[in-house]
Amino acid sequence: MGGSPKKPADRRQNVKTQDVGVVVSAPGRPVPAADGAWREPTVERWVAFWGSPLASQVESSDEGAFRRLFKLYDEIDRLWEAVDATGRIVEGSQGQPRPNPLFKQVQEFQAEARQLEDRFGLSPMARLRLGITFADAQASLDGLNARLAAKMAEQDDDLWAEFDEA
């Protein structure tokens, strides 16, 4: 999912491109049960995700892919524990020091997890590419724009008052 972020809707030439739009929290949505084989940190991360506003955009048909993502998180944590237990540098077949071969598996799992994270908008850049905004952020931006407009109007009034006096 490369490329630059989408243009604002009013500046696009391809009017067929749709944004997800403003995301609001899903009221009282039950948290799907975590996998019993997951470690406690993964379960905590699962519960935290389902309590976030982004969870309101997840369709029930997406749950399998989310489970795969969290299984990857769990496996990555397990691999890091194995690396810590066996050492970052291990002995090669000829007795030479070499990086732990588990690093390659960690990298592969992390790459796959990043792809799923991008598909689901789990990073700020991924959300921007998908056109997802959050209601609080939108409200903050609307408030900032209103304050800016008021300040500019105030400056215009001051400028016109000076012009009238001259």
N, C-alpha and C positions, 0 to 999 in steps of 0.2 A: 504494500500500500504506500507507494512512494509519491513523489510529486509535491507540489506546493499546496497550501491550504486553499479551500474554495473561496471565490470572491463572494462579497455580500450579494444576496439574491437580486437586489435592484441593479447591480452592475453586470450581471451575467448575460451573455448572448444566448446561451443554451437555457431557455426557460423551462425545459423539461426536468432539469436537475432539481431535486427536492431536498430540503433540509429536514432533519428529524425535528428540529425546532426546540422550543423551550421544554425542559424536563422538570417535572415537579415530582415530589416524593409520592410513592404509592402508599396510600393510607392502609395500614394494618395488613399488608401482604404477608402471608406466612412464609417463614424461611424454610426452603426445602431441606430435608434431612441431609446432613453431611455423611460422607462415606465413613463407615466404621473403621476402615484401615488407615485413615488419615491421622497424622500426628496432631497434637493439640494446637500448635501454631497455625496449621493449615485450617483446622476447624474454626479457629478464631477469625482468620482471614475470610473464610466463607461466610460466616455470620455477619461480619462487618460489611462485606460487599452487599449482601441481601438487605442490609439496613440503610444502604446509600440511595440517593435519588436516582442514580443510574440503573438500579435494579428494576425500576418501574418500566424500563424500556425492554426488558428481557421477556421474550415470548416463551411459553412452555416448551415449544419445539427447540429452543436454544439451550435448554438445560443440559443436554448431553455434551455439547461443546464446552459449556462452563465446567462441567464435571471433569472433562478431559484437561482443561486448563488448570484446575486446582489439583488434579492428580500430578500434573507436571510440576507444579509448585512443590508438592509434597516430595516427589522424587528428587528434585533439585536439592532440597534441604537434606534429604538422606545422603545424596552423593557428596555434598559438602562435608557432612559428618564423617563419611568414609575417607575423604581426602584428609581431613584433620587427624583421623585415627592412623592412617597409613603414612602420612607425610606428603608434603607437596613435591618433594624430590624423592624418587625411588631408584632402586638399582635396576639397570637395564640388563638385557640378556648376556652382555659381555662384561658385566660388572661396572659399567660406567653409570654415573648419575644421570638421570633423565626426569623430566616432569612426569608427575603421576598421570597415567593414561585415563584416569577417571575425569580429568579436565575436559577431554574431548566429548565425553558423554554429557557433562554439565553444559558445555557450549551448545551441543545439539538440542538439548531440552530447552535451554534458554531461548534459542532462536525460534523454536516452535511455540513457546509460550509468548514471545513477543508478537508473533504473527496473530495469535488468537487475541491478545490484548488489543492490538490495532483494529482487528475486526469488530471488537465489542466496545471500542472507545474507552479503554481503561487508562489512557494517559492524556494529558492536556492536548498534545498535538493530534492524537487520534480523534479526540472529540471535536477538535477544530476541523479536521478533514471530513468528519461525518456530519458537520453542521449542528452539533449538539451544544446547546447552551443551557445553563441551569437558571431556574427562576430567581434565586437570590442574586446571582451575578447579573442577570438582566435587570432586576429591580435596582441594583446598585448603579449600573450604567445609566438607567433611565434617570435616577436621582442626580447623578453627576451631570448629565446633559441638561437637566432642568436648572441646576445651580449655575452652570456655565451660561445658559441662555439668559437667565436673570441678571447675571453679572454683566453680560454684553449689553443688555437692554439698559441697565443702569449707566454704563459708560456712554452709550449713545445719548441718553437723556442729558448727562453732564455736558457732552460735546455740543448738543443743540442749545443748551442753556447758555454756554459760553458764546456760541455763534449769535444768538438772539441779543445778547448784551452788547455785542460789537457794532 
